[in-house]
Amino acid sequence: MPVLLPDAEQHVALWRRQLGLLREQGQRTFTALAESAHAAPLTSTRARLLALGRAVKSQVDDVASALEPALGGALPPDGVGLPRGVVEYIGYLYRDWGWPSVGCRENDAALAELSRLLGARELGRTLVLGAGACGLAYELHRGHGASETVALDIDPFLLVMAERVVRGSSIPLMEASLKWIEGSDVSRQWTLDASGPPLASDVFYCIFADGVVPPFADSSFDTVVTAWFIDQVPRDLPAFMGTLSQLLREGGRWLNQGPLIYPDSTPFERRYAREELFELASAAGFALGDWSRTSQRYLASPLTGNGKIESVLSFVASRR
C-alpha cells in the first residue's frame, strides 16, 4: 500500500512504535484486570473482570496480527500516544464488516441517501477522502459505476485491515466493551468480511496520504466523496473547498455526507452551518444540487445496544 506522505519512512516507523505501545498497554490492562479479579469478593465479578481481560488481550492480538505483516512488525514504544483509529474509531471496522452478519446494517441508510443524490449518473474515477474502514467506499464502487476508486486515509489501524477485507480476506476481530448491563456483554468475536466479491488492486486503491492536501494532479477525478470528514479534518474549510474543486474535472461532482460537529478547538466563526457551507462552495466554483438532512444511527453496537443518533447533512455539488 503506497504511503504518499512527506517523510514516509518516519510515518511507518511511528505507526510501528504505536503498534508496540498498543501491545504494551494491552498487556498492562490484562494484568490489572486479572489482579482486580483476584481481589474481587463476588464470583460473578471475578468472572466478568477475567472475561474482559481476555477480550482486551484478544482484541489487541487480532489488531496486531493484521498490522504487523503490513508495517514490518512492532517497534518499542517511545511514549507517543495511540492513534485515533484504534482508540476512537475501531467501531467502524465492526460496523462496516462485522455487525451486518447479525442484521445491523447502519451503512444502508447512508448509502440509500447517497444513491438518491447520485441518481443514474455513474461515479467514474472516484476519490474517497478519509475512507477509514472503507465500507462506504466499497459499496459505492460496486453499486454506482466507479471505474476506479482511490480510498485515502492516514490511519493504518483502519486502512490496513479494511484493505485485506476488500481484497477478499476474512479477519477475526474481538469487540471488547466497557458498556454493559449483563456480564455476558463484555465481548464478542466478529469475523470481518465483505458482503460481495473482492475488488482488485488495479480498480480499488488503498493509499496513505493527507486528505487535506491529496497528492493528485488537478482534474484527476470525476467524483470526490467526503463522508464524515469536512467538519473534523480541514482547519481552513474555504481553502479545502478550493482543493476539492481543483481535483475534479469540469462537471465533476463533490458528494458529501456527515454531521456538522466541529472539534472544540474550532473557533465559533468557523463552525459553519449548512447555509454558510453552500455559500463557500459556490465561491469555490461549485453549483449546488440536491441536499437533505436526516437522522441516522451511529455506531450502535449489537453487543451492548449502545450508540447514537446523529443529524446528517448530505449534498451533491458539481464543479462549474
Order of alpha helices (4+ residues) and beta strands (2+ residues): alpha-alpha-alpha-alpha-beta-alpha-beta-alpha-beta-beta-beta-beta-alpha-beta-alpha-beta-beta
